[in-house]
Amino acid sequence: MTNYHAYLIRLWRDDEQQPWRAELVSPRSGEARHFATPEQAYAYLQQQLKPQTGDLSAGVISATHPGNNHNE
């Protein structure tokens, strides 16, 4: 599991009668994932943040990340 995730989030609907759709795009790889609802996109993001077995950073919260450059 990586300690950093970045996504461009796009939300749209074709007209006011249609449901909202969602797309997450990784700026690093350009990979796009499409979702029928924003809730499905949110569930995907939550899954990405779940700690993996043996992840020593589980439960650790830090406001700063010295040495990391996230300007992509």
Legacy VTK file of the C-alpha trace (Angstrom):
# vtk DataFile Version 3.0
C-alpha trace
ASCII
DATASET POLYDATA
POINTS 72 float
0.000 0.000 0.000
1.355 3.399 -0.831
1.211 6.328 1.567
0.051 8.830 -1.042
-2.880 8.853 -3.442
-3.914 11.640 -5.811
-6.989 11.737 -8.008
-8.754 14.236 -10.195
-12.455 13.874 -9.380
-14.992 14.648 -12.076
-18.734 14.703 -11.307
-21.422 15.276 -13.934
-24.931 14.506 -15.049
-26.334 14.752 -18.541
-29.405 16.687 -17.402
-31.309 17.436 -14.206
-33.370 14.234 -14.530
-30.278 11.984 -14.727
-28.242 10.717 -11.766
-24.798 12.116 -11.004
-21.848 10.118 -12.380
-18.252 10.104 -11.152
-14.787 9.581 -12.577
-11.465 9.344 -10.735
-8.312 9.953 -12.776
-4.806 9.286 -11.496
-2.582 12.209 -12.535
0.445 9.947 -12.185
-0.669 7.170 -14.560
-3.599 8.755 -16.400
-5.730 5.733 -15.494
-9.433 6.621 -15.253
-12.061 4.781 -13.229
-15.739 5.438 -13.898
-18.559 5.047 -11.376
-22.344 5.058 -11.777
-22.701 7.159 -8.609
-20.487 9.444 -6.499
-21.127 7.067 -3.588
-19.430 4.248 -5.514
-16.403 6.495 -6.128
-16.295 7.332 -2.421
-16.469 3.615 -1.523
-13.548 2.958 -3.894
-11.507 5.713 -2.197
-12.297 4.279 1.231
-11.104 0.859 0.053
-7.819 2.388 -1.154
-7.194 3.798 2.324
-7.766 0.600 4.298
-4.585 -0.560 6.026
-3.015 -3.707 4.643
-1.858 -6.566 6.881
1.509 -5.620 8.343
1.032 -1.897 7.618
2.780 -0.251 10.574
1.283 3.152 9.744
-2.286 2.028 10.521
-3.895 4.518 12.884
-1.054 7.041 12.608
-2.134 10.545 11.629
0.374 13.243 10.716
-0.308 16.803 9.592
3.066 17.069 7.865
5.125 14.722 5.756
8.724 15.972 5.765
10.701 15.026 2.712
7.684 14.213 0.564
7.130 16.294 -2.531
3.543 15.941 -3.712
3.678 18.605 -6.412
2.771 16.500 -9.431
LINES 1 73
72 0 1 2 3 4 5 6 7 8 9 10 11 12 13 14 15 16 17 18 19 20 21 22 23 24 25 26 27 28 29 30 31 32 33 34 35 36 37 38 39 40 41 42 43 44 45 46 47 48 49 50 51 52 53 54 55 56 57 58 59 60 61 62 63 64 65 66 67 68 69 70 71
